[in-house]
Structures are given as C-alpha cells and as structure tokens.
Amino acid sequence: MGLWGTSPFDRGAVADFVGDLEDMADGAERLAAIREALCFAVEETGCLEAPEGEVALVAAALVAAGRPGGQPVDEVYGAAEAIAEPPQELADLAVRALDRVLAADSEAAELWDDSASGPEWRASVDALRTALRPASESVRGRAGGAGAAAEGERENRCP
C-alpha cells in the first residue's frame, strides 16, 4: 500500500474510493457510498483488512469534515467536498466504524501499531472521533437518557 503520512487521505489504497466519489454528481449517491463504506467496516466479523479499514477512515473523515471543528478535506488527495452538515446518526455510524478500525482484529491497526508512526496515526483517528461527537457532548456530556440511546441505535443500523 502506498503510504506517505498518517492522515486518512495519505495512502494509495483509498484513491479508487475517492475517485469514485468524485465521479458521483448526486450528493445522495455520494452519501450512500460513504454510508456503505462505514457499514462494511462495522459489520465485518472477521479480520478487517487494511484497504477496507482505510476506506472507512476516509469515509469517517469526510463526515467529520462537515461538522463543527472537523478538519477540512485534503484538497490534493481527498474528495473535493465533505458531507455538508451530516446528520448525527451518520456521525455515530462513523464513530462505530472508527472503533472497528482500531480493534485488535483490524489489519490497519496492527500495521500502524507495528510502525514508529502508530501513535501519530492513532492521534489522527482520535481527532476524527472528537469532531464526530455531538455538540452537546462536548459541553455537558451526552444528553437524552435511555430513550434517546435506543432511538440512536435504530438510526445507526446499516441497511
């Protein structure tokens, strides 16, 4: 895999995914492709292979970039546009995908943890997590109680 940095966009394995997104004129089609990449990672029960994990990271980065505090999308190597004002349920799904990419049975995590840049990579993933948190969580903790949590779980299911 071509790799030149710890940003989600700094690897050759995501070029096809980003290129496919660029070719999609319809925002709904792009959103569906991003959701599909996140769902693939979340639903993988075996070892999550590095290319699929890296694509999930890029999908999460595109969601995070459209949220307050999110890092702008890499204009050179990333897709031209973030997801403008992504719904919280998509951000929650992206967090679940990040959890899967960081899991013990994730090839991407294993490869990064074996490298000198592993801590920097994990810090970049943590920055994505921070940007994906609900705005209310950063101020006063997650609100809503059990009813809101159950509703969030319904919305976070993959198709």
Backbone as ProteinMPNN parsed JSONL, in Angstrom:
{"seq_chain_A": "MGLWGTSPFDRGAVADFVGDLEDMADGAERLAAIREALCFAVEETGCLEAPEGEVALVAAALVAAGRPGGQPVDEVYGAAEAIAEPPQELADLAVRALDRVLAADSEAAELWDDSASGPEWRASVDALRTALRPASESVRGRAGGAGAAAEGERENRCP", "coords_chain_A": {"N_chain_A": [[0.85, -1.17, 0.0], [0.611, 2.172, -0.92], [1.907, 4.783, 0.958], [2.143, 7.823, 2.658], [1.853, 9.407, 4.849], [0.095, 10.096, 7.981], [-2.509, 10.952, 7.802], [-5.927, 10.224, 6.952], [-6.2, 10.411, 4.188], [-3.73, 9.982, 3.134], [-2.802, 7.688, 1.662], [-2.426, 5.236, -0.832], [-4.354, 3.258, -1.115], [-6.896, 4.283, -0.87], [-7.48, 5.722, -3.078], [-9.088, 4.818, -5.272], [-11.66, 4.728, -4.11], [-12.041, 7.448, -3.388], [-11.846, 8.567, -5.937], [-14.091, 7.392, -7.142], [-16.099, 8.648, -5.615], [-15.729, 11.273, -6.448], [-16.64, 11.076, -9.049], [-19.333, 10.889, -8.765], [-22.147, 12.664, -9.288], [-24.419, 13.21, -7.896], [-25.4, 14.147, -4.683], [-26.756, 12.5, -2.873], [-26.082, 9.984, -3.777], [-23.324, 9.957, -3.28], [-23.406, 10.159, -0.49], [-24.642, 7.716, 0.122], [-22.642, 5.942, -0.725], [-20.614, 6.553, 1.079], [-21.863, 5.879, 3.492], [-22.137, 3.117, 3.009], [-19.442, 2.287, 2.985], [-18.749, 2.788, 5.642], [-20.558, 1.084, 6.946], [-19.669, -1.406, 5.999], [-17.243, -1.726, 7.361], [-18.155, -1.693, 10.046], [-19.808, -3.942, 10.119], [-18.137, -6.091, 9.559], [-17.11, -9.207, 10.594], [-14.93, -10.853, 10.774], [-11.38, -10.594, 10.437], [-10.704, -7.266, 9.783], [-9.643, -6.143, 6.838], [-6.799, -4.186, 5.788], [-7.127, -2.352, 3.472], [-9.958, -1.959, 3.38], [-10.397, -0.967, 5.933], [-8.955, 1.418, 5.776], [-10.455, 2.782, 3.842], [-12.82, 3.099, 5.279], [-11.869, 4.866, 7.213], [-11.384, 7.155, 5.641], [-14.002, 7.679, 4.792], [-15.152, 8.289, 7.278], [-13.628, 10.568, 7.836], [-14.568, 12.313, 5.871], [-17.174, 12.686, 6.739], [-16.655, 13.828, 9.254], [-15.389, 16.196, 8.482], [-17.43, 17.836, 7.663], [-18.584, 18.699, 9.952], [-18.852, 20.896, 12.836], [-15.708, 21.993, 13.886], [-14.4, 20.01, 12.536], [-11.672, 18.777, 10.537], [-10.627, 20.296, 7.506], [-11.19, 18.819, 4.269], [-8.621, 17.109, 2.596], [-7.371, 18.752, -0.079], [-5.734, 17.957, -2.171], [-5.364, 15.126, -2.144], [-7.758, 14.187, -1.222], [-11.379, 13.82, -1.447], [-13.305, 16.234, -3.233], [-15.278, 17.482, -1.737], [-16.602, 17.699, 1.555], [-19.122, 16.046, 3.557], [-21.754, 18.029, 3.746], [-22.987, 19.382, 6.649], [-23.548, 16.794, 8.064], [-25.912, 14.333, 9.22], [-26.395, 13.531, 12.713], [-26.718, 10.797, 13.187], [-25.247, 9.633, 11.136], [-22.707, 10.495, 11.799], [-22.463, 9.119, 14.228], [-22.444, 6.486, 13.269], [-20.047, 6.615, 11.867], [-18.252, 6.857, 14.006], [-18.554, 4.328, 15.155], [-17.477, 2.821, 13.066], [-14.84, 3.739, 13.165], [-14.126, 2.702, 15.654], [-14.1, 0.017, 14.976], [-12.024, -0.075, 13.123], [-9.913, 0.436, 14.796], [-9.846, -1.816, 16.359], [-8.629, -4.926, 17.811], [-8.613, -6.968, 15.921], [-8.095, -5.787, 13.437], [-6.476, -5.19, 10.495], [-5.307, -2.789, 9.621], [-4.917, -1.339, 12.03], [-3.135, -3.094, 13.277], [-0.923, -2.993, 11.516], [-0.227, -0.265, 11.697], [0.325, -0.077, 14.439], [2.625, -1.518, 14.565], [4.445, 0.189, 13.531], [6.64, 3.057, 13.646], [5.163, 5.348, 13.464], [2.746, 4.816, 14.584], [1.554, 5.901, 17.063], [1.061, 8.558, 16.214], [-0.726, 8.109, 14.108], [-2.877, 6.972, 15.518], [-3.544, 9.21, 17.044], [-4.502, 10.883, 15.019], [-6.811, 9.511, 14.315], [-8.192, 9.712, 16.731], [-8.659, 12.458, 16.689], [-10.525, 12.597, 14.645], [-12.642, 11.242, 15.898], [-13.267, 13.078, 17.931], [-14.24, 15.252, 16.451], [-16.528, 14.082, 15.472], [-18.24, 13.779, 17.586], [-21.353, 14.535, 19.252], [-22.401, 17.958, 19.444], [-23.509, 18.724, 21.884], [-22.384, 16.894, 23.607], [-19.741, 17.645, 23.964], [-19.992, 19.843, 25.565], [-21.709, 19.31, 27.807], [-21.812, 16.59, 28.267], [-23.239, 13.517, 26.999], [-26.589, 13.84, 26.266], [-30.031, 12.93, 26.962], [-30.74, 10.332, 27.824], [-32.004, 6.91, 28.261], [-34.053, 6.53, 26.355], [-33.341, 8.192, 24.204], [-30.931, 6.995, 23.562], [-31.791, 4.469, 22.685], [-33.239, 5.234, 20.431], [-31.158, 6.321, 18.904], [-29.685, 3.991, 18.394], [-31.446, 2.636, 16.668], [-31.328, 4.317, 14.43], [-28.677, 4.024, 13.685], [-28.31, 1.62, 12.466], [-27.11, -0.456, 9.876], [-28.054, -0.645, 6.426]], "CA_chain_A": [[0.0, 0.0, 0.0], [1.343, 3.424, -0.944], [1.628, 5.49, 2.2], [3.076, 8.936, 2.79], [1.566, 10.158, 6.063], [-0.881, 9.481, 8.877], [-3.859, 11.419, 7.503], [-6.696, 9.191, 6.241], [-6.064, 10.568, 2.745], [-2.325, 9.802, 2.771], [-2.497, 6.311, 1.269], [-2.889, 4.891, -2.167], [-5.469, 2.311, -1.073], [-8.188, 4.968, -0.883], [-7.603, 6.507, -4.308], [-10.253, 4.38, -6.052], [-12.865, 5.163, -3.403], [-12.145, 8.896, -3.542], [-12.141, 8.806, -7.347], [-15.493, 7.046, -7.363], [-16.912, 9.715, -5.035], [-15.599, 12.447, -7.321], [-17.421, 10.83, -10.262], [-20.75, 10.903, -8.434], [-22.681, 14.025, -9.35], [-25.531, 13.3, -6.956], [-24.999, 14.128, -3.284], [-27.355, 11.329, -2.217], [-25.287, 8.827, -4.189], [-22.08, 10.045, -2.512], [-23.742, 9.847, 0.895], [-24.883, 6.27, 0.187], [-21.346, 5.26, -0.833], [-19.912, 6.761, 2.353], [-22.551, 5.028, 4.473], [-21.799, 1.735, 2.696], [-18.065, 2.038, 3.438], [-18.789, 2.738, 7.105], [-21.273, -0.138, 7.322], [-18.824, -2.563, 5.731], [-16.305, -1.865, 8.484], [-18.898, -2.014, 11.269], [-20.404, -5.28, 10.046], [-17.127, -7.135, 9.342], [-16.959, -10.026, 11.805], [-13.583, -11.426, 10.798], [-10.332, -9.579, 10.396], [-10.956, -6.165, 8.862], [-8.438, -5.958, 6.034], [-6.312, -2.804, 5.786], [-7.752, -1.442, 2.498], [-11.331, -1.625, 3.789], [-10.268, -0.11, 7.109], [-8.515, 2.74, 5.323], [-11.601, 3.41, 3.182], [-13.716, 3.521, 6.362], [-11.282, 6.067, 7.814], [-11.648, 8.277, 4.737], [-15.435, 7.962, 4.877], [-15.349, 8.986, 8.556], [-13.017, 11.893, 7.712], [-15.475, 13.138, 5.073], [-18.294, 13.048, 7.619], [-16.133, 14.726, 10.284], [-15.043, 17.488, 7.881], [-18.636, 18.639, 7.529], [-19.091, 19.034, 11.28], [-18.098, 21.957, 13.506], [-14.441, 21.525, 14.449], [-13.792, 18.988, 11.69], [-10.582, 19.212, 9.686], [-11.006, 20.374, 6.091], [-10.797, 17.692, 3.431], [-7.365, 17.286, 1.869], [-7.739, 19.139, -1.442], [-4.89, 17.292, -3.159], [-5.573, 13.686, -2.162], [-9.094, 13.841, -0.76], [-12.518, 14.172, -2.285], [-13.449, 17.688, -3.331], [-16.22, 18.04, -0.78], [-17.042, 16.954, 2.727], [-20.577, 15.914, 3.649], [-22.225, 19.259, 4.381], [-23.884, 19.196, 7.782], [-24.019, 15.41, 8.133], [-26.773, 14.046, 10.37], [-25.689, 12.924, 13.844], [-26.72, 9.339, 13.062], [-24.127, 9.263, 10.271], [-21.508, 10.701, 12.619], [-22.412, 7.995, 15.173], [-22.018, 5.328, 12.492], [-18.623, 6.813, 11.594], [-17.526, 6.525, 15.242], [-18.552, 2.861, 15.255], [-16.509, 2.329, 12.082], [-13.508, 4.013, 13.712], [-13.892, 1.697, 16.702], [-13.783, -1.253, 14.308], [-10.697, 0.068, 12.521], [-8.945, 0.41, 15.896], [-9.983, -3.071, 17.096], [-7.495, -5.858, 17.787], [-8.643, -7.774, 14.698], [-8.049, -4.881, 12.294], [-5.137, -5.212, 9.903], [-4.761, -1.43, 9.596], [-4.412, -1.038, 13.374], [-1.961, -3.933, 13.512], [0.188, -2.456, 10.738], [0.183, 1.013, 12.27], [0.91, -0.296, 15.761], [3.962, -2.061, 14.353], [5.295, 1.218, 12.926], [7.027, 4.164, 14.52], [4.138, 6.394, 13.354], [1.499, 4.331, 15.17], [0.903, 6.862, 17.967], [0.579, 9.696, 15.441], [-1.908, 7.64, 13.394], [-3.973, 6.868, 16.497], [-3.94, 10.578, 17.387], [-5.328, 11.406, 13.923], [-8.111, 8.85, 14.434], [-8.846, 10.332, 17.885], [-9.138, 13.779, 16.263], [-11.779, 12.351, 13.915], [-13.66, 10.917, 16.9], [-13.65, 14.321, 18.595], [-15.067, 16.032, 15.523], [-17.785, 13.37, 15.224], [-19.093, 13.812, 18.78], [-22.433, 15.53, 19.242], [-22.008, 19.236, 20.028], [-23.928, 18.748, 23.284], [-21.498, 16.036, 24.391], [-18.514, 18.349, 24.297], [-20.278, 20.854, 26.556], [-22.299, 18.82, 29.049], [-21.98, 15.14, 28.244], [-24.316, 13.067, 26.111], [-27.893, 14.032, 26.885], [-31.137, 12.227, 26.348], [-31.151, 9.153, 28.561], [-32.16, 5.62, 27.6], [-34.913, 6.644, 25.181], [-32.554, 8.752, 23.105], [-29.939, 5.988, 23.174], [-32.465, 3.446, 21.89], [-33.538, 5.842, 19.141], [-29.893, 6.407, 18.184], [-29.332, 2.657, 17.916], [-32.268, 2.341, 15.498], [-30.851, 5.101, 13.295], [-27.322, 3.649, 13.342], [-28.256, 0.326, 11.797], [-26.733, -0.442, 8.455], [-29.116, -1.247, 5.605]], "C_chain_A": [[0.889, 1.223, 0.0], [0.933, 4.267, 0.247], [2.621, 6.627, 2.336], [2.783, 9.797, 4.007], [0.477, 9.487, 6.872], [-2.306, 9.994, 8.688], [-4.619, 10.308, 6.784], [-6.521, 9.251, 4.722], [-4.654, 10.262, 2.237], [-1.963, 8.367, 2.416], [-3.145, 5.99, -0.068], [-4.121, 4.011, -2.171], [-6.824, 2.998, -1.162], [-8.438, 5.721, -2.183], [-8.826, 6.106, -5.137], [-11.553, 4.856, -5.416], [-13.084, 6.661, -3.595], [-12.473, 9.249, -4.991], [-13.587, 8.499, -7.685], [-16.418, 8.126, -6.806], [-16.89, 10.955, -5.917], [-16.469, 12.31, -8.566], [-18.924, 10.89, -10.012], [-21.254, 12.336, -8.385], [-23.727, 14.253, -8.271], [-25.038, 13.187, -5.518], [-25.549, 12.929, -2.534], [-26.571, 10.067, -2.557], [-23.956, 8.792, -3.43], [-22.326, 9.647, -1.059], [-23.963, 8.347, 1.069], [-23.57, 5.5, 0.114], [-20.542, 5.394, 0.458], [-20.536, 5.897, 3.436], [-22.191, 3.558, 4.253], [-20.388, 1.385, 3.176], [-18.008, 1.932, 4.96], [-19.453, 1.449, 7.582], [-20.421, -1.376, 7.09], [-17.878, -2.796, 6.9], [-17.026, -2.313, 9.753], [-19.373, -3.461, 11.267], [-19.393, -6.413, 9.846], [-16.907, -7.9, 10.643], [-15.605, -10.707, 11.895], [-12.567, -10.309, 10.883], [-10.712, -8.517, 9.374], [-9.651, -5.882, 8.13], [-8.079, -4.473, 5.96], [-6.99, -1.923, 4.737], [-9.173, -1.024, 2.889], [-11.324, -0.735, 5.031], [-9.87, 1.306, 6.734], [-9.648, 3.485, 4.616], [-12.599, 3.883, 4.243], [-13.184, 4.779, 7.047], [-11.545, 7.302, 6.947], [-13.121, 8.663, 4.785], [-15.735, 8.728, 6.165], [-14.773, 10.401, 8.497], [-13.907, 12.836, 6.905], [-16.683, 13.57, 5.881], [-17.814, 14.085, 8.638], [-15.845, 16.12, 9.724], [-16.252, 18.405, 7.744], [-19.233, 19.072, 8.854], [-18.281, 20.171, 11.883], [-16.834, 21.377, 14.144], [-13.749, 20.461, 13.619], [-12.682, 19.579, 10.832], [-11.058, 19.292, 8.238], [-10.498, 19.162, 5.326], [-9.52, 18.056, 2.691], [-7.694, 17.562, 0.409], [-6.929, 18.419, -2.506], [-5.259, 15.821, -3.282], [-6.975, 13.269, -1.761], [-10.16, 14.188, -1.772], [-12.715, 15.683, -2.225], [-14.334, 18.263, -2.234], [-16.461, 17.1, 0.396], [-18.556, 16.768, 2.625], [-21.068, 17.135, 4.42], [-23.25, 18.928, 5.452], [-24.434, 17.775, 7.871], [-24.909, 15.183, 9.354], [-25.986, 13.338, 11.468], [-25.666, 11.409, 13.736], [-25.597, 8.861, 12.154], [-22.803, 9.442, 11.012], [-21.351, 9.564, 13.63], [-21.962, 6.716, 14.482], [-20.522, 5.425, 12.188], [-17.778, 6.492, 12.83], [-17.457, 5.012, 15.417], [-17.565, 2.248, 14.262], [-15.083, 2.58, 12.562], [-13.161, 3.022, 14.807], [-13.464, 0.374, 16.078], [-12.392, -1.218, 13.692], [-9.611, -0.007, 13.596], [-8.938, -0.907, 16.667], [-8.752, -3.968, 16.918], [-7.46, -6.692, 16.51], [-8.801, -6.91, 13.443], [-6.621, -4.853, 11.768], [-4.508, -3.818, 9.887], [-4.172, -1.068, 10.959], [-3.146, -1.833, 13.67], [-0.739, -3.374, 12.786], [0.693, -1.139, 11.324], [0.854, 0.817, 13.623], [2.32, -0.877, 15.677], [4.914, -1.024, 13.762], [5.619, 2.313, 13.944], [5.976, 5.276, 14.521], [2.804, 5.982, 13.961], [0.824, 5.312, 16.106], [0.347, 8.088, 17.232], [-0.694, 9.329, 14.672], [-3.097, 7.555, 14.35], [-4.46, 8.25, 16.929], [-4.809, 11.179, 16.289], [-6.716, 10.781, 13.947], [-8.881, 9.435, 15.621], [-9.383, 11.723, 17.534], [-10.438, 13.649, 15.46], [-12.91, 12.072, 14.897], [-14.184, 12.183, 17.578], [-14.575, 15.143, 17.709], [-16.433, 15.386, 15.293], [-18.727, 13.375, 16.426], [-20.209, 14.823, 18.629], [-21.963, 16.81, 19.924], [-22.361, 19.282, 21.504], [-23.008, 17.919, 24.168], [-20.243, 16.775, 24.808], [-18.741, 19.386, 25.384], [-20.745, 20.253, 27.87], [-22.489, 17.319, 29.092], [-23.145, 14.765, 27.36], [-25.646, 13.138, 26.837], [-28.898, 13.068, 26.285], [-31.567, 10.972, 27.058], [-31.351, 7.938, 27.698], [-33.026, 5.71, 26.35], [-34.155, 7.18, 23.983], [-31.51, 7.744, 22.639], [-30.581, 4.913, 22.312], [-32.809, 3.989, 20.511], [-32.276, 5.936, 18.294], [-29.467, 5.062, 17.632], [-30.155, 2.276, 16.688], [-31.729, 3.048, 14.267], [-29.486, 4.648, 12.825], [-27.211, 2.304, 12.636], [-27.863, 0.511, 10.349], [-27.833, -1.124, 7.664], [-28.83, -2.687, 5.266]], "O_chain_A": [[1.812, 1.325, 0.808], [-0.256, 4.443, 0.512], [3.821, 6.424, 2.148], [3.42, 10.836, 4.179], [-0.015, 8.424, 6.493], [-3.222, 9.512, 9.354], [-4.002, 9.519, 6.068], [-6.682, 8.236, 4.044], [-4.416, 10.283, 1.03], [-0.913, 7.878, 2.834], [-4.257, 6.422, -0.373], [-4.87, 4.017, -3.148], [-7.813, 2.349, -1.501], [-9.509, 6.299, -2.364], [-9.528, 6.976, -5.651], [-12.448, 5.335, -6.112], [-14.188, 7.091, -3.926], [-13.29, 10.134, -5.243], [-14.235, 9.244, -8.421], [-17.408, 8.484, -7.443], [-17.915, 11.608, -6.108], [-16.978, 13.304, -9.083], [-19.705, 10.937, -10.962], [-20.833, 13.123, -7.538], [-23.895, 15.374, -7.79], [-24.337, 12.235, -5.174], [-24.881, 12.394, -1.65], [-26.416, 9.183, -1.714], [-23.514, 7.73, -2.992], [-21.55, 8.892, -0.472], [-23.518, 7.768, 2.061], [-23.401, 4.504, 0.818], [-19.869, 4.452, 0.876], [-19.826, 5.255, 4.21], [-21.964, 2.83, 5.22], [-20.17, 0.3, 3.714], [-17.299, 1.083, 5.501], [-18.969, 0.8, 8.51], [-20.445, -2.303, 7.9], [-17.728, -3.923, 7.373], [-16.558, -3.21, 10.453], [-19.343, -4.129, 12.301], [-19.759, -7.583, 9.954], [-16.559, -7.312, 11.667], [-15.179, -11.097, 12.982], [-12.868, -9.21, 11.349], [-11.01, -8.839, 8.224], [-8.675, -5.436, 8.733], [-8.952, -3.61, 6.058], [-7.404, -0.816, 5.079], [-9.54, 0.141, 2.741], [-12.163, 0.156, 5.158], [-10.379, 2.275, 7.297], [-9.783, 4.697, 4.779], [-13.164, 4.968, 4.11], [-13.96, 5.66, 7.419], [-11.888, 8.366, 7.463], [-13.45, 9.849, 4.816], [-16.486, 9.703, 6.148], [-15.362, 11.331, 9.047], [-13.993, 14.024, 7.215], [-17.165, 14.692, 5.731], [-18.479, 15.097, 8.862], [-16.038, 17.117, 10.42], [-16.102, 19.626, 7.712], [-20.269, 19.736, 8.885], [-17.137, 20.39, 11.484], [-16.899, 20.378, 14.86], [-12.638, 20.046, 13.947], [-12.745, 20.746, 10.444], [-11.82, 18.434, 7.793], [-9.494, 18.556, 5.699], [-9.364, 19.182, 2.218], [-8.24, 16.695, -0.273], [-7.391, 18.281, -3.639], [-5.448, 15.317, -4.39], [-7.346, 12.109, -1.941], [-9.882, 14.775, -2.818], [-12.321, 16.325, -1.252], [-14.157, 19.417, -1.842], [-16.514, 15.879, 0.244], [-19.188, 17.282, 1.702], [-20.819, 17.255, 5.62], [-24.257, 18.272, 5.184], [-25.643, 17.569, 7.768], [-24.68, 15.778, 10.406], [-25.021, 12.628, 11.186], [-24.69, 10.784, 14.151], [-25.044, 7.784, 12.38], [-21.888, 8.631, 10.865], [-20.238, 9.095, 13.867], [-21.185, 5.946, 15.045], [-19.811, 4.421, 12.247], [-16.699, 5.914, 12.704], [-16.413, 4.477, 15.788], [-16.893, 1.267, 14.579], [-14.211, 1.729, 12.386], [-12.026, 2.551, 14.882], [-12.574, -0.304, 16.59], [-11.664, -2.21, 13.733], [-8.503, -0.468, 13.323], [-8.099, -1.092, 17.548], [-7.953, -3.785, 16.0], [-6.382, -7.083, 16.062], [-9.538, -7.255, 12.52], [-5.681, -4.534, 12.496], [-3.306, -3.681, 10.114], [-3.059, -0.55, 11.038], [-2.196, -1.304, 14.248], [0.347, -3.289, 13.36], [1.901, -0.925, 11.433], [1.849, 1.477, 13.922], [3.111, -0.742, 16.611], [6.079, -1.334, 13.517], [4.945, 2.457, 14.964], [5.904, 6.06, 15.468], [1.828, 6.725, 13.861], [-0.376, 5.548, 15.968], [-0.716, 8.596, 17.588], [-1.626, 10.128, 14.588], [-4.193, 8.012, 14.028], [-5.654, 8.443, 17.155], [-5.755, 11.909, 16.584], [-7.698, 11.452, 13.632], [-10.092, 9.634, 15.53], [-10.439, 12.122, 18.024], [-11.336, 14.482, 15.578], [-14.01, 12.603, 14.748], [-15.389, 12.34, 17.775], [-15.582, 15.671, 18.18], [-17.393, 16.079, 14.953], [-19.896, 13.011, 16.293], [-20.046, 15.846, 17.963], [-21.199, 16.748, 20.887], [-21.596, 19.823, 22.303], [-22.867, 18.209, 25.355], [-19.732, 16.55, 25.905], [-17.793, 19.78, 26.064], [-20.251, 20.627, 28.933], [-23.275, 16.828, 29.902], [-23.958, 15.621, 27.009], [-25.805, 12.555, 27.91], [-28.655, 12.466, 25.239], [-32.719, 10.571, 26.893], [-30.93, 7.912, 26.541], [-32.749, 5.019, 25.37], [-34.309, 6.677, 22.869], [-31.235, 7.649, 21.443], [-29.995, 4.483, 21.319], [-32.683, 3.271, 19.519], [-32.314, 5.661, 17.095], [-28.944, 4.988, 16.52], [-29.629, 1.658, 15.763], [-31.674, 2.464, 13.185], [-29.15, 4.863, 11.661], [-26.115, 1.9, 12.25], [-28.227, 1.487, 9.695], [-28.471, -2.059, 8.148], [-29.627, -3.33, 4.583]]}, "name": "protein", "num_of_chains": 1, "seq": "MGLWGTSPFDRGAVADFVGDLEDMADGAERLAAIREALCFAVEETGCLEAPEGEVALVAAALVAAGRPGGQPVDEVYGAAEAIAEPPQELADLAVRALDRVLAADSEAAELWDDSASGPEWRASVDALRTALRPASESVRGRAGGAGAAAEGERENRCP"}
